[in-house]
Each structure stands twice: as C-alpha cells, then as structure tokens.
Amino acid sequence: MSARLPLFLRGLRRPPRPPGPPLRLQAPGRASSIGRGGGGGGGEGLLGQRRLQDAQAGNSRGQGSRAPSARDSIVREVIQNSKEVLSLLQEKNPAFKPVLAIIQAGDDNLMQEINQNLAEEAGLNITHICLPPDSSEDEIIDEILKINEDTRVHGLALQISENSFSNKVLNALKPEKDVDGVTDVNLGRLVRGDAHECYVSPVARAVVELLEKSGINLDGKKVLVIGAHGSLEAALQCLFQRRGSMTMSSQWKTPQLQSKLHEADIAVVGSPKPEDIPLSWIQPGTTVLNCSHDFLSGRLGCGSLGVHFNGLIAEDDVSLLAAALRIQNMVSSGRRWLREQQHARWRLHCLKLQPLSPVPSDLEISRAQTPKAVDVLAKEIGLLADEIEIYGRSKAKVRLSLLERLKDQADGKYVLVAGITPTPLGEGKSTVTVGLVQALTAHLNINSFACLRQPSQGPTFGVKGGAAGGGYAQVIPMEEFNLHLTGDIHAITAANNLLAAAIDTRILHENTQTDKALYNRLVPLVNGVREFSSIQLARLKKLGINKTDPSTLTEEEISKFARLNIEPSTITWQRVLDTNDRFLRKMTIGQAPTEKGYSRQAQFDIAVASEIMAVLALTDSLTDMKERLGRMVVASDKNGQPVTAEDLGVTGALTVLMKDAIKPNLMQTLEGTPVFVHAGPFANIAHGNSSVLADKIALKLVGEEGFVVTEAGFGADIGMEKFFNIKCRASGLVPNVVVLVATVRALKMHGGGPSVTAGVPLKKEYTEENIQLVADGCCNLQKQIQIAQLFGVPVVVALNVFKTDTRAEIDLVCELAKRAGAFDAVPCYHWSVGGKGSVDLARAVREAAGQGSRFRFLYDLQLPIVEKIRTIAQAVYGAKDIELSPEAQSKIDRYTQQGFGNLPICMAKTHLSLSHQPDKKGVPRDFILPISDVRASIGAGFIYPLVGTTPAT
C-alpha cells in the first residue's frame, strides 16, 4: 500500500502504534510541526514540502501528468483564509485558540500527521485520542461523549474504520462540534438549504471545489456517485444538485453500473474499486474523482483510480483539500463558540403566575407552581452541561470553572437591596429582591439574577420562619430552599466541629505525652523513613527552623515544633449546630474517664455563626478558601501568640469538607428566573451578605446589560455598610445602585407608634391611616438614604406596600424620599401580583444604573482599629463618640500587636435601632456608643467589635 502513496505522504508515515489503552494528550496543545526543516518560515510548511517532493518525484508521474501547483494553490487559499479569519477573532480575544480533537481507532497515523501540519499552519491547537484498532462501538462513543462535554474542545472528528461508522456512533457527536458534517442534524440542515447553519462534509466540498476550480461547469452535468455510503453520499448528492447537476448513485455490484458509467460526465468514486470492474467501463473524457482514500480512517483502498482532467492525472487531491476544509470548519466552529460566549439576551421560558385574592400562604403559592427542571434553566442562562451538578430536579451546584470560561465577558450591573431600620417582623428585603428580578427578566426581558443567603435552620423553625421571599415573589421550592438545600451548612458544621475536636485533642496529647512521643506521632516512621508534610514544613518556617530532615532537629526544636501550648482560657473556637438548642449554650466537656481529667467549659453556637461560613461568603476560589481557613485563629498560646488552624495541621481536611460547599446553588423564582442561593453569614458578628462567588458568576452570566440583585442583612446602617466596606473590598466589585426597602409600618414605628412584637397582632395605628406618624418616621428613611450617599451610590427607594397602606401614606413616603436625595421612590406590589407589581421599580433601577456610580469606601484600612470604629459610629450611626471597655481596649492592643490592625471592621450591633439601644427608634442623636468587647475573624478577614450587650452569636 505504501508504494501507492505519493512521495510526500510516504515520508510522513510512521511505524504503527502497538495496541493498548487510549493515548491522550494531557491538555489540548499546539500542533506539532511534523517533518519541517529547521528554521523554515510559516509561508512554506506542509505545502512547501509537498511541492518539493512532488518535483523530486516528477518522473514517476508519467507522460502528461499535471503539476501540483493548481492543487496546492487551492489548499493554500483555504488555509490562508482560515488563518486570516482566526487572526481577526484573536484580535478581540487574544487568549482564544480553537482546539480540534480527533478520535483515532487504528494504527495508521498518516492523516494524523497531515492534520497536525495543516493545523500548525492555520494556527489551531489539535489533540488526538488514540484507541486500539479493535475498539468497540461503545468504547468509541464513550470517548465521543467525553469530548462533547470538554469545553476546551471546539471541534471533533473521527478517524475510524468504515465499519465503525454506525448511526449510533455518528449521532453521538454534538452537532456544534461535528466539523465533518456527519450527524443527522448537520445533514438535515444541509438538505433543507441551511448550509450557513451547519457543517458540510469536507470530503464532499473538496470534490465539488476541485471540479469547479478546474473549470468544469457542473450545471446540467450527469454525475455518478459510486460506492459512497451514508453521510458522504448524501452530502455529495445535495451539493451537486444545488449546482444543477443530475446526480445518480450506484454501488459497485449494481447490474446497471456499466451503462451508468457510459452516461456519466463525472464519476465520483467513494470506496475502493473491486478488481473485477475494468477501467474500460469508464468512457474517454469522463472526469473521475477518487475519494476512495478513506479520509476518516487514513487508508487507501485497493484499485485506486486517479483524477482525470483532460488526460492529466493527480492523486490524493481530495484528501488534502478535505483536510484543509476541515480546518476551515474548525475556524467556523470557534467563531460560533465565541459568538455564543458574548452577551446575549436569554431565551428564558418564564413561568406564568395566576395570582389569587386574597393571597394564599407562602407555602400554598410555592406548591401551586411547578418549577422548570434545573438543567433546562441552566441551559437557558448559558451554563454548559459540565458546569452544573444536579441535586434532584430543582437544584444544582455551579462549578467555578465557569469563571475561567467567561473571564473576558463584561460584568453586568450590580444592585444591592438594603433596608431602613426594621421592625422585628422584617420589612421584606428578600421579597423585594425576588420581585425585582422577576420584573426585570419576566416582564422587561432583561437578563437578571438574584443572589440570596441560605437561611439557617434555627430561625426557620423559630418565630422568623424561612427566607425564600413571600407571596408571589419567592424562590421555589421553598421547603428545599429553607431546609438542607444541598448540604452546605452541614459541611460547615462538619468542618467547624472537626477543628474544635482537633483543638481539645491536641491539648490532651500535649498534657499527657513527652516531647519525643508527640514528635513521633506527628512525624511517624513510614517504611523506615520520617518525612515532613508540606504543612509541617510551613510550620517549621514560621518557627524560624530552616530544616527539612526530621532527624536533624535538636531537642529544643522538637519541643518547639511539637507543642502548641494552647492556653485553654483563650480558646475562641466553639462547636456549632444548626438548631436552636438553648441547653447547649454552656456546658462542660471532657468528663469521660478517657479524657484523663482534662475538662473545660465550652458552648455550642448556631452553625451559621461559624467563621467558616464567613470565609465561604468572602472567598473567591478554592485556593483562597484554603488559605483563609488556615489563617483562622482559634486560641492563643501561653506566650500570647495566635494559634491557627494551620498550626493544628487540619487546613487540608477542612478544605476537603468544604470542596462542594464552595459552589453556588442554582434555583429559580416563581416566574422561572434564576437565583443563586449561597452562604448565609450572620449580619451581626459577620457581614450578612451572600457569597462573593455567586455574585461574580452571576455578573458574568447576565452580560454587560444585565443585572445582579443581592441583599444585605438588617438595615442599611449594618448590612449595607458591611457590604461596601468588607464584601466589596474582598471582591473588588463596584455596586451601581442601592435599593432601599421601606414600609409604612416601619416608618410609623419610627414616628412614635407603639412597639411591634413578633407573634402579637398589630395595633390600630398600623392598620389605619396615620399621616403624621408616617411623616415623623421618615427621618429614619432620610438617614438611611444619607448613609448610602456616603458611599457615592445612587439610591432607589422601594416602598413595600401592604394592603392596609393608603394612597396618601404611599405618596407621602415617595415624595419625602425624593426630597431626601433618592434618585427615585417607587411603590411595589410584587407580594400580591409577582414581578408585574415591581415593573416600575425595575425601570427606576435600570435608569439609576445608567447614571453611573461614584463608589468610595468609608475609611482607609491603614487607620488604627479605634479610629475605624469611631468613623462608623459617627458617620453611619450618628453617635457623638465611642466608649471602649478595658477588655475591648486590651483586645485592640493585642490584635494590633499581632499584625491584624489593617483589617476592616464588622460591627456587631442591634439591628432594631441606629444606636445600641433597641428601643431608640427614629434617628437617635448625641449618644455614646459603648464597645464592650472586640473579637477577630482573621480567616474571614475582619475585626468585630461587640456593641453594648449584643450577643456574639
């Protein structure tokens, strides 16, 4: 068979690869330059070699043979065109390089090397997956499915035997990656005349282009396709018919073959000619094209014919041109992929609402709506199949790899929903958030995403209840939203309690063992050898011990390394449980005989109070999360130095427990718009915002003209201030608009109305019109607007309307809000009618976002801790000054000495007043803000002062 190949192709052949398991490149890489001379320019490459070798072999072609220049010029034109198109694409997307994957089942690498050379010349990347020649249909399909889901690969071709080309194999290819045009989808589009929307067989195109470039007018010609099968036969017939040719098909064993050959002007040979079919059947002057070289399998059939152009013969033109046209299809595939990555308005199927009056319970409304399958929602918003992990039917986790895929995508607009100082009942920030995105996407056709916190089981089973929104503006299914979700809080509980166990276990071992015994436990002999782990080497470096051989440490160094010397009275790390269990608030641990008399007082906190939750909410990658977890300070040693999770050697274990929790959870609203539910840190001892990662992913998915709406816990004086000064510092994101939620009910309370208590019916002042109370209470709204303006972000007031509110009260609030500096103030009715009731709010937010944000932080991180606390107290709360307890001052001095003085501040203060006294409503003035204690979440990255009697959990 080698003797039949042109000299150039024979030079490319390699010894066959021995049978064995699939061979894979580790990652798509640049095509290798096979057979090129040293230092040769890109202008020559494959075609330059072929011209030289054809010239050297010129005498072997015989009398009248055609020079290769015409053939080569066609191929060069295709490759040059592909190269120019790719260069234009890369001007706007410098990191973009299309990747072609070829699945090969066989031991002939001839076409592999041709593909590599052409890809090199065009500037593509190429990777081969080599399977044994006897691979089964299922084994081939398994490899196809893997490549289908590989987002790095833009095109897929099969280099397998003809016997393996079953419909099942061919249609396993994703049509958008099928650069050989063999799937039913691509063939169907070609037959319908939608050639611009599909990939056409490169072999069929090569046949037609060779004929047309040779000056043959195909209109009216009789074309006989012999021995072709399946997709090639269909593509050839379609292309010839489009050019006005009369096309016939025949197999080699057809009885009428000789008469058909006599009639044909053009014969296209699609499979090897049997020896018993004489060449004399072909009439003189008939143009014959041979594509019996199985382009996909890389083998020449026996009885190979030539291509007759007025007596001139050339071999293998079809194969080489087809390889070039496949490269052209690859560039087209890359261009389509880039277009899909660019911002586009979602084709979202929104769910219809049929609001009832009176409005049913939240649970009844949630259960009455059937959510879309989450994989359908994911596809609608541009997520790829391998970027989601489905949990049941209505939830999915989104992988962080999406950020790398969309790294060049412009972010959308960033909107924060905050509120005025609330009543104990809450004023509906979550409901407004959901209503706003339902209005934007379901009613204004604007891409939008809601990013919400995951609720704790404690409040869910308490008076507050769930946090999925309410009425006709909520996340569904609400039971799954409020309970367990995908297990993130359980992962935090496990990680937190693992660390707590490690603390007490380390103290026990240090109390009961010698330095040598501790060292032998920490650095055990394995197969007679001791080795330090990477985390132990980091600890040695921290201790100033520059040694890597465990056997070289001195006794003093062994003691220093093995003992943390934790002072039990300084332990700040508590165990957690996501249930309100008051009897675990204080307890004694270590009372079993096995603990050898070591016991101490400890406590359980609620799970979402764990610093690990704050770390989850502020991290931006798995690597960053691991570093933050390692920095968490759990106690001090007997010399007053901080002891961290890294010192305990558990950082890797904590990260493994959190590896899935770091992925945001995808759900949907009642109207089928997307929601991320991720992280739920407390809004007092932590910053009270959902995760940075959810926001970043959502901002990429909505595109430049879209909106991401997230909420901050408690009033704007707490949640919004922390969002700006802590979360935005961590994320680097800049907010465009603040939506400030107010209710007539809360304003009446701030105007001097009677106290509001959860579970107790409202007094008549709240259910009847009272203009004076509303007017007097708007001072709190005005103050919260001013707080937002401190950060340079435009404010839109959303008045969450209740059925007892009157038109006069609503108009008064909106008017006073605008006078106070709000960009706009809009009444909202989403609770009773869904997104339709917040369309005016959505329009106002869109207009405000167009005004531009002049965002700025409230304070410089380099300020001393005391000055940062004072700035927040005076500028935000309106305090006259602060007062530090001796303990608070001592903690500040210690944190400063330990190097933590440059962290932002997270004030733990009551949410029911601007001051530290919950009963002081409206806008308290001239008060001294007492700081009773100061604590630190070093891993999360903030200092949290405790204001007044605010509990730490």
FISETOR-565146 format. One record per residue (C-alpha): z, y, x. Coordinates in steps of 0.25 Angstrom, whole numbers, plus 5000, padded with zeros to 4 digits. Layout:
<rs>
ZYX;...
</rs>
This chain:
<rs>
500050005000;500350105011;498950095016;498450155003;499250275005;498750405011;499250425026;500150535021;500850445011;500950335020;501650425030;502750455020;503050305017;504450255022;504950115023;505450065009;506950095006;507749965005;508249924991;509649974987;510450064979;509950204975;509750304987;510250444983;510250584990;511650644989;511050764983;509650824980;509250874993;507950944999;506750855000;506550795014;505350825021;504650695023;503650685035;503550835038;503250875052;504350955060;504351105056;503151085046;503051205036;503251185021;501851225019;501351095024;502350985021;501850865013;500450915011;500250955025;500650815030;499650755019;498550835023;498750805038;498850655035;497650655025;496850715036;497250615046;496850505036;495550575032;494650465038;495350355029;494950425016;493550385018;492250465015;492350575005;493850575004;494450704998;495250795007;496750815003;496750965002;496450974987;497550874984;498550934993;498251074988;498551034974;499950974979;500251094987;499951184976;500951114967;502051104978;501851254982;501851294967;503151214965;503751274978;503451414973;504051394959;505251334965;505451454975;505351544963;506451474956;507351474968;507251624970;508051634958;508851504960;509051494975;509851364975;508851294965;508151174971;507551074961;507850924964;506950814961;507550674960;506750554962;507250414958;506450304966;506550154964;505750094975;505550094990;504350174991;504650324996;503250374997;503350464984;504750504988;504250565001;503150634994;504150694984;505050734995;503950815003;503450884991;504850924986;505150975000;503851065000;504151114986;505651144989;506251034980;507450944982;507250794980;508150674979;507750524978;508550414971;508050284977;508350164969;507950014973;506549974968;507149874958;508049974951;508149944936;507750044925;509250074922;509550104937;508350204937;508850264924;510250274930;509650364941;508850444932;510050474923;510850524935;509750614940;509550664926;510950724926;510950774940;510850924939;510350934953;509050864950;507950934943;506850824942;506850674942;505650584946;505550424946;504950354958;505050214952;504150094949;503150104937;503949984931;505150074930;504550184922;505050144908;505250244897;506750224899;506750264914;505750384912;506550444900;507850434907;507350554915;507750694910;506450754905;506850884912;506950814925;505750724923;504750784933;503850664932;503650694917;503950544913;504950564902;504450554887;505050694885;504050754896;502950674892;503150714877;503150864881;501850844889;501150774877;501650884868;500950984877;502351044882;501951014897;502751144901;504051084896;503850944903;503550884916;502250824917;501950694925;501650744939;500650624941;499850654928;499850804932;499350764946;498150684941;497750804932;497950904942;497150834953;495950814943;495950964939;496151014954;494950924958;494051004948;493950894937;493950954923;494750864914;494250914901;493450804894;493650704905;493950564902;495250514909;495650374910;497150354914;497250204919;498550134922;499450244919;500750224911;501850304903;502050444907;500950454917;499950404907;500450494896;500450624905;499050594911;498450584897;499150704892;498750794904;497250744903;497250764888;497750904890;496550934899;495550884889;495350744895;495050624887;496150524892;496150374891;497250274897;497050134901;497750024909;497149944920;497049824911;496349894899;495049814896;494249944894;494650004907;493349994914;492650064902;493650174902;493550194917;492050214915;492250324905;493350394913;493050524920;494450524926;495350394929;496850414932;497450284938;498950274934;499250134940;498750044951;497349994948;497249834947;496349774958;495449714947;495049844942;493849884950;493550024955;492150014950;492650034936;492850184939;491550254937;491050344949;491450494947;492750454939;493950534945;495050434947;496550474950;497550374955;498950394951;499250244953;500050294964;501350274957;501950414959;503250384954;503450244961;502750294974;501850174975;500350164975;499650064966;498649964972;497149984969;497450134971;496250224967;495850354973;495550484966;494050514965;493650654965;492150654967;492150544977;493350594984;494650514985;496050554987;497350474986;498750504980;498450644976;499050614962;500350564969;500550684978;500150784967;501050724957;502250734967;501950884969;501850894954;503250824952;503750934962;503151034953;503850974941;505150974949;505051124951;504751144936;506051054933;506851144942;506351274935;506651214921;508051184927;508351324932;507851384919;508851294911;509951344920;509651484917;510451554906;509851514892;510351534878;510951404874;510351324863;511651294857;511751224844;512951294837;513751234826;513751294813;515051334806;515351334791;516651424791;517551394779;518451494772;519651484773;519551444787;520051294789;520951254800;520451254814;520551104815;519751094802;518651184807;518551114820;518450974814;517351024804;516451064815;515650954823;515550994838;514250974845;514250854855;514750924868;513550864876;512650944867;513451074868;513351054884;511851034884;511751164875;512451254884;511751204897;512651094902;511950974909;512350834905;513050804919;513850934917;514750884906;515750774904;515950744889;517250714883;517050654869;516050734860;516450874860;517050904874;516450904888;516850944902;515851024910;515650994925;515851104935;514451074941;513851164931;514351284938;513551244950;512251214942;512451354935;512951434947;511751524947;511851554932;512351694928;513651694921;513851734906;514751844900;516251814902;517151854890;518651844889;519351834876;520751894877;521751944866;522752044862;524252004863;524251894853;525251854842;525851714844;524751664835;523651704845;522451794841;521251704843;520651714857;520151574857;519551594843;518851724847;518351654860;517751544852;517251634841;516551724851;515751614858;515351554844;514851694840;514051714854;513451574854;513251524840;512951664833;512351754844;511651634852;512351684865;512851574875;514351574875;515551494880;516951494876;517951454887;519351414882;520651364887;521051224884;522351224875;523651154879;524151044870;525551114870;525051234862;524051154854;525251074848;526051194847;526051314838;524851384845;523851264842;522551244848;521651344856;520251304851;520051434843;520151434828;519451444815;517951444817;518051484831;518551364839;518251254849;517951114843;518451004842;519751084842;520650954844;519950914856;519951064861;521551074859;521950934863;521650864877;520150914877;519650844890;521050824896;521050944906;522550974902;522950834904;522250834918;523050964921;524350894916;524050774925;523750854938;524950944935;525950834934;525350754946;525650874954;527050884948;527350744951;526850764966;527850874968;529050794964;528550664971;528350744984;529750804983;530350664980;529650594992;530050715001;531450694997;531550544999;530650525012;530550555026;529450635032;528750515038;528850435025;528250555018;527150575028;526750425027;526650435012;525750565013;524850515025;524850365023;524250265032;522950215027;522350095035;523250135046;522750275046;523450405042;522550525037;522850655031;522150685018;521350825017;522550885008;523550835019;522650905030;522751035021;524251025020;524351005036;523451125038;524351205028;525551165036;524951205049;524851065054;523451045061;523350895062;522550795055;523050665061;524350615053;524850545065;524950675073;525950755064;527350785070;528650745062;528750895059;527350905054;527450775046;528650835039;527950965036;526750885031;527550785022;528550875016;528250985005;529751015004;529551064990;530751134984;530951074970;531551204964;530151274967;529251174960;528451254950;527551134946;527951074933;527450954925;526550984913;526250924899;525250984889;526250964878;527351064873;528650984876;529851074877;530750964883;529950954896;530151104899;531351064908;531650924913;532150844925;531250754933;531550654944;532650574937;532150434939;532850354950;531550344957;531550494960;532850474968;533650594963;532550694964;532550774951;532250914947;532051004934;530551014930;529751044918;528451024910;527551134907;526351134898;525151074905;524251204904;525351274911;525051194924;524451274935;523351164936;522851224922;522751364928;522051304940;521051234931;520751364924;520451444936;519751354945;518251354948;517951224954;518551084957;518751134972;519451254968;520351184958;520751084969;521151204978;521951274967;522651144963;523051124978;523651274978;524551254966;525951284971;526951184965;528251224973;528851284986;529351204997;530751235003;530151345012;529651415000;528151385003;527251334991;526951194989;525551164983;524851044976;524051034989;525351014997;525650904988;524350834990;523950824976;522750924975;521650814974;522450734964;522550864955;521050894957;520650754953;521550764940;520850894937;519450864940;518950854926;519850964920;519151064929;517851044920;517851134908;517751074894;516651104885;516851114870;516251194858;516551294847;516451274832;515051324833;514651234845;514751344856;515251294870;516751304874;517351274887;518851234886;519451224900;520851254905;522051314898;523051384907;524251454901;524051604899;525451644904;525751564917;524251544919;522951634915;522651574902;521151564903;520151444902;519451394915;518651474925;517751354926;517451354911;517151504911;516151484923;515451374918;515251434904;514751564910;513651494917;513251414905;513151534895;512251604905;512151754908;512051804894;513151704888;514651724886;515851644890;517051674882;518451634887;519851674883;521151714889;522551674884;523551764877;523251914877;522351994886;523552044894;523751904898;522551814897;521451914899;522251974911;522351844918;520951804914;520451924922;521451924934;521551774936;520351704930;519251804933;519751814948;519751664949;518351644942;517651774947;517151784933;516951924927;517251944912;516352024903;517152044890;518552034885;518651994870;520052034866;520551964853;521452034843;521952004830;522452094819;523652004818;524052024833;523752174832;524752184820;525752114828;525652214840;525652324830;527052294826;526852174816;527952064814;528051954824;526951844823;527551704825;526651574826;526951484814;527451594805;526651664795;526151804798;526851924791;526052004781;525852114792;524852014798;524151974785;523952104779;523252234783;524152324792;523252424799;524452494806;524952364813;523552334818;523352474823;524652474830;524452334836;523052374842;523852434854;523852294860;522352274858;522152404865;523052364876;522352234878;520952304878;521452394889;521952274897;520552214896;519952344901;520852344913;519852234918;518552304914;518052204904;517552254890;518352214878;517952164865;519052154854;518952024845;519752044833;520051904828;520051924813;521051854803;520851844788;521951944786;521352054794;520852164786;519552244789;520352374792;521252304802;520052244809;519252374810;520552444816;520652344827;519252344831;519252504831;520552514839;520052404849;518752484852;519552614854;520452544864;519152514872;518652384867;517152364868;517152314854;518052254844;517552144834;518252074823;518051924824;517951814813;517651684821;518851614816;518351614801;516851604804;516551564818;515651634828;514951714817;516251794816;516251834830;514851874832;515252024833;516251994844;515151914851;514152034850;515252124855;515652034867;514152024871;513952174870;515252194878;514852094889;513552184891;514452304895;514852244908;516252214913;516952294924;517952184926;519052204936;520352134940;521752204936;522352184950;522052154965;522552014969;523052074982;524152154975;525552104976;525952004965;526952104959;525852214958;524852124951;525952084941;526252234939;524852264937;524652164926;525952204919;525652354919;524152354917;524052244907;525352224900;525752374901;527052354908;527752464915;528152374927;528552234930;529952174934;530052054943;531251954943;531751914956;531151784954;529751844952;529851934964;530351814972;529151734968;528151844970;528651854984;528551704987;527151704981;526651824989;527251755002;526551624999;525251694998;525051704983;525151854981;523651874979;523551784966;523251844953;524451864942;524551774930;525651844921;526451744912;526851834901;526951824886;525651844878;526351904866;526552044872;525952134883;527352134888;528252024892;528952024878;528251954867;528852034856;528252164862;526952184855;525852294855;525852354869;527252354876;527452474886;528352504897;528952364899;529352304912;528652164913;529652064919;529151954929;530151844928;529451754938;528151734946;527451604948;526151554954;525051464951;524451464965;523351364962;522851434949;522951564957;523951654951;525351704951;526051704937;527251794934;528151764922;528351884914;529751894906;530151764900;528751704899;528851554902;528051494913;527351384904;
</rs>
